[in-house]
């Protein structure tokens, strides 16, 4: 029987970007069912009393940057370490992922989610821009215009808020977080532990 992963993530998270290829490979290898659940960056930071990266102590900012460079080098992934459009409001992008079936394990939502992360960290694109969002959705085989229009509906605004609330109540503290049964695995460097748990 296929196991289900709840994949909680920020669509502007560099660490979620770093995990894309390895997580997708793991999901394919084990025939996992994946719910793609974008959550609000600022709501998580506010609830946990965490400063956004740009407001943290310079030593913490340097360590974060060093880690991004080390990991992107190790994984041989292209990455803009200071992207032109970061941070940006991911709200509409997140609602598009949910409208594409993120909470019901629709692979289309996964393709869109991955493309949005790559848009920020590889392609210098602004995922708060509506024309950009339409183009990104089109690029993965979706009808971008219709999806964006659907995503504006209050249903998806509520779904985004509720997903974030449920994540926080469940103990999620950052992105990416992978939930298998009652266990949470936080961080792109925790995928080995997740795979061991999958068995």
N, C-alpha and C positions, 0 to 999 in steps of 0.2 A: 504494500500500500504506500502511495506517495505521501511523504511528509510535507507539512506546510510550514513555511517561514513567513513571519511578518517582518518585512523589511522597512524599518523606520529611517527616514533620511531627510536631510536638508538638500534641496536642489542646487544650492550654491556651496556645498561642502567639498573642499578639496580632498578630504579623506574618503568621502563617498566616491568621488571620481577615481581615486587611486584603486578602489576595490572593484570597479565595474567588471573588468575582464575575468578576474579570479572568481568573483561571486557567480557570474554567469556560467563559468565553466563548472563550478561546483554544483550549481543548480541542475545543469544538464546531466552531469555525471550521475547524480543521485535521483534524477527525475523528480525534483522538488516542485511543489506548488508554491508560488511566491505571490504574496500580497504586497503590492508596491504602495507604500503609505508615506507620502511626504508630510512632514510636520513643520510647524512654524518655528523658525530660528529664534526670533525675538521672544516668543512666548516661553520657549525652553530656557533661554538665557535669563529672562526675567524671573521665572519660577525658581530657578536654581541659584539666582544671584551671581551669575557669571557675566563678566564683562565681554563685549564683542572683541574680536582679535585686535582691532585697531586702537582699542582703549586699554589694552593690557600693558603691564610693565614691559619696558624695552627688552629685558632679558627673556621674558616669555615670548615676545614677538620674534626675537631672533631664533629661539629654540624651535618654534613652530616652523619658521622658514627653513631652518637647517633640516628638519625632519622631512619637509616636503621635497627638498632637493635630493636628500638621500634616497627616499623611497621612489621618487620618479626615476632616478638614475638606476636603482636596483631593478625596477620593473620595466625599464626602457620605455617609459611612457612620455610622450610630448606633454609639456605643461608650461603655461604662462604663470609664473609665480606671483606676479602682481597684475592680475587681469584688469583690463580697462573698465570693465563693468562689474565691480565687486566692492562692497556688497550692494545688492539690488533687492528690490521687493519681489519675492518669489510667489506671491499670493496667487496671481492668476495662473501662473505656470503650474502650481501645485493643484489648483482646482481642475486644470485640464487633465493632469495625470489621473485624478480621481474620476473625472467624467469619462475618461477612456477605459475605466474599469479597474483602476488600481486596487481597490478593496475587494475585488472579486477575481483576482489572479489572472486578469486578461494580459496576455503577452504584449499586446499593443501598448499597454500602460508601461510595461518594462522598457520597451524600445524607446518610447517617448522620454521616460525618466532618464535613461542613459544618454540620449541625444541632448537633453537639456544640460546635464552635467558637462558633457564634452563641449557644448557651446560656450560655457563659461570658461573652462580651464584649458581648452585647446584653441578655440576659434575666435576669442575676443568678441563674443556676441552678447547682447543685452537681453536677458530673458525676462525683463519687465516690459519690453517693447512689443506691442501687439503684432505688428507686421513680422517681427522676428519669430514670435511664437507660432504664427501661422506657417511660416516657412519651415520651421523645425518639424512641426507636426506633419506637414506635407512630405518632408524628406524621409519619414519613416513609414509612409504609405497611408497616412490618415488624412481625413478631410479637415485641414487646419481651420478654415473659416467656420465651418459648422461646429467643430469641437470647441473653438474659442467662444462662440456664441452660447453654446450649451453650458460651458464652464462658468459663465456669468450668473447662472441661475442660483437662487438662494440655496437650493438643495446642496450645491457643491461647496458653497461658502460654509454652510453648516457642517457638511461632511469633513471639511478641512479643520474646522475648529474642534469638532468632536474627536477626530483622529488624534489631534495634538493633545487634547485633554486626556484621552484614554492612554496615550503613550506616557504622559507624565504620571498619571495615576498608577501605571504599571511599572514605573521605575526607570523609564528611559531617560538617559542623561545627555545624549549627544548622537552624532551622526558619523558613520552609519551604525545602526543597532539592528541586530538580527535576533528575532525571538523564535525559539524552537520550544514548543510546549510552554513550560513556565520559566525557562532559562533565557537570560539576555546575554548577548555577546556584543560588546561595544568596541568598535574600532576596526579599521581595515586590516589591522595586524592580529585579529582574533579569529580569522577564518579557519585556521588550522584546528582551533578548539571546537569551532562549530562543526567542522567535518568529522571530528572524532565523535562528537555527540550524535551525529546523524547515523554513524555506524556503517 
